[in-house]
Amino acid sequence: MDKEQILNDIVKHLNVVNKGVFKADDYSDNKVEELNDIKNMLESRKQISAIEQSAIIEELSKLRK
């Protein structure tokens, strides 16, 4: 799975309004595994609290180039 699809799945699970913040070009190719780990964690959860959502978005911002 490519990083664009992974990011689309993450955005969908987080119900992010401003999807433009999560552009695949902003993430290095060597971060795909970490992005996939976040996606898998989100898929395993039924609900994400607001605090967890903020923490995940903060982590994603740290992974950007």
N, C-alpha and C positions, 0 to 999 in steps of 0.2 A: 504494500500500500504506500502511495506517495504522500509526501508531507502536506500537500494541499488537501487531499481527502481526509487525512488525519485531523488537520485543523478544522475542516468543515464539520466533522463529527464532534469535535470538542465544542465548537461554537454552538452546535445544535443542542448538546447536552447541557450547556451552561445558560442557554437562552439569552445569549448576548445580543444586545440591540445594535451596537456599532460593530458590525462584522468586518468592516474595513481595517480595523486595528490588527486583525489576524491574517496578514498576507503571508503566503508561503515564502515569498522572496525575502522576507524579513528574518527567516530562520535558516541557519546553516544546515547543510545536508548531514553533518555529523550529529545533529540534534534529533534526528528522526526517531531513534530508539527511545529517547526521553519523552518526546511528544506522544509516541505510541503507548508508552507506559501510562501517561496521564489519561489518554483516551480509554485505555482498558480499565483503569480505575473508575472512571466516570461511568462506563458501561456496566460495571458490576454493582453500582449503587442505584437504588430506586429514587432517592432524593438527595439533593445537595443543599446544605444550609447556606444562608447568605455569607456567613463567615468563611465557610469552606470555599464558596465560589470566589470570594475576594482573594483568598490565599492561592487558589489555583491560577487566577488571572495574574496575580503578582509573580508567581513562579514562571508563567509563560512569558511575562515581560522580561524576566531575567535570562531566558533562553534565547531571546532575540539577538541578532548580530550587533 
